[in-house]
Amino acid sequence: MKTVGKIFASALAVIISAYVLPGVEVQDFITAIIVAIVLALVNFFVKPLLIIITIPVTILTLGLFLFAINAFMILMVDSFVDGFNVDGFWWALIYSLVLSLVSSLFGIADKKEKG
């Protein structure tokens, strides 16, 4: 049950972040749930591989290249999910930052409720 709650919170974060940014569109809440699931899978399977492959670039950029990896993952999810549209790399980069912020706020609210 805990996982279902996290997926719904992530889907809500996807919807809110898309609402804030004009370059990102999410068709409906079902699409947001699918985006949250696919993004979680991409974060679990693809992101570690990309981080390992790009260690030299990440070191040279003092970790800033990780933002580019996040943007590429958002664009990857865009290509997998119909009803989710990101208008380019820069919108994906901004969207990943806003999504992280909104998700963090939900995480803080969740911790406050638990005590």
N, C-alpha and C positions, 0 to 999 in steps of 0.2 A: 504494500500500500504506500510505503514511503516513496518508492520509485514513481508511482503514478502521480503523486503530489508534486514531485520535482519536475516531471514532464509537463504538467499543467502550469506550474510556475514559469518554466522556461518558455512555454507557448505564449503565456501572457506577456512575458518580457519581449518575445519576438513581435507580437502585435503592437505593444506600446512603442518599441523602438522604430518599427516601420511607420507608425502613425506620426512620429516626431520628424522623420526624415522624408523629404519629397522624392528622393531618388530610389526609394525602396518601397515595394508594394507586396502586401500579403492579401490574398483573395478573401480568406475567411479563417475562422478559428480552427477548423479541421486542418487547413493547410498549415497553420501555425504549429499545430501539434506534430504534423509530419516533418516540418522544418526542424523543430526541436529534437525529434528523434534522429533524423538524418545528421543533424549537426553534432549530436552527442556521439553517434557512431563514427563520424569523420574525425572528431576530436580524439576518440579512443584509438582508432586504427591508423589514420593517416598522419595526424599531427606529430606523433613521436618519430615516425620515419623521416618526415620533412625536417624536423629539428636536428636529427642526427646527420642527415645529408648536408645540411647548411650550417654546421657548426663553425667553419672558418669565416663565412660571411657574417654570421651572428656575432662572433667575437670581434671582427673588424668594425662592425657598426655599433658595438657596445650594447647589443641586445635589441636594437631598434628594428632589426630585420624580422623579429618575431611578430611585429605588427603586420608586416607584409604577408607572413605565413597565415595569420588569422584572416586577412582580406582574401587571400587565395582560397581558403577553406570556405568562406562565405560564397565566393563565386562558384565553387564546386557544388555546394548545396543548391545554388541557383540553377545550375545546369541539370541537377537531378530531380528537382521538385517543380511540377507545374503549379502555377498560381503564386509562385514566389519569384519576384523579379528585382534584380539589383542593376542599376544603370551604368555600372562600370567599377573599375578598381578603386577609385577615390571614395565613391559611395559605399563600397564594401568595407573599406578601411574605417570610415566614419561610423558605419553601422556596427562594425565589430566593437568599436570603443563604446558606443551608446548601449549596445546590448550587454556588454560587460558591466557597465555602470548600473543599468536597470536590474540585471541579475544580482548584482552585489547588494542593491537596496532590498531586494526580496530576501536575500540571505540574511541581512541584518534584521529585518522584520521577523523572520522565522526564528532567529536566535532569541530575540526579545520575548516572543511568545512562549518559548520553552522554559524561560526562567533565567 
